[in-house]
Amino acid sequence: MNAIMTVTGNDHPGIIAAISTALAEMGVNIVNVSQTLMGDYFTMIMQCVLGDGTPDLATIQARMKDAGEQAGVVVHIQSEAIFDAMHRL
């Protein structure tokens, strides 16, 4: 299953490292990433692949919420199917 993750918050060193490490620990593969700074505000969107052996989406969402709080950012991760459905309406 593919998932889309957004990460937002005040910019500081270590955000990408913290988020990508948490994903790697769960076996989630990052296949596309876009990040930018808007003034002092950090934004990142990642496309991820949840393959065999990765936890279910609810577990990943909970782990990434914790990782985001530890890194001082807000993290949301959802099934890519939700984004596909929104664009078909």
N, C-alpha and C positions, 0 to 999 in steps of 0.2 A: 504494500500500500504506500502511496505517496502522501506526504503531509507538507503543509506550508506553515512555517514558523515566523512570527514577527517578534522583534526585540527592540524596545525603545527605552530611552532614559537619558540622563545627563552623561555626557561623554567623560570617560576616564580610562586609564590603561587597564587591560586585562579582560575586557568584556568578551571579545571574540574568543579568547583562550578559555574562559570559564564556560561559555556556552558550548563551544565545540568539544571540549573535554567531557562535559556531561553527556552529550550525545554519543560520543565515541565509547564511553563506558557502558552504554546500553546497546551498542552495536548498530546505531542509526547512522546511515550514510548520508552525507551532505553532497548533493549533486549540483546545486546551483546556489549562489549567494550574491546578494547585492546589499551594499551598505553605504551609508552616506552620513555626513554631518550637516545639520541645519543649525548653524551657529554653534552653540555648545550642546546641542541635542543630537544624540546618536540614534540612528534608525538602521535596522537590518532586516532583510527578508531572506529566508532560506527555504529551498525546496529539499526535502529529505525523503529518503526511502527507508521504510520499515520492512525489513526482510524477515526471513525465517530466523527464529531465535531472539528477535527483539521483543521486549515487553509489549503489552497491548497499549493502545493509544491513551487510555485513562492513566495508566501507570507512568507513561512518558510525560503526559501533561503535568502530573503531580511532581515528578522529579524536576522538570524544567521550571516549574513555578518556584520550587525551592532554590534551584541554581540561579534563577533570575534575582530572587530576593537576596541571596548571598552576594551577587555581583552588583546589586543596586540598580537593576533594570526590571522592566516588565516583559514577560515572555508569554506569548500565546501560540499554541500549536493546534492545528485542526487538519482534518482529512482534506486532501486536495479536491476530493469529490464535491465538497461544499462550495469551493470556489468555482469549479466547473459548472455546477448547477446554477449558481447566481448569474453567470455570464450567459446562460442559455435562456434566461427569462426575458 
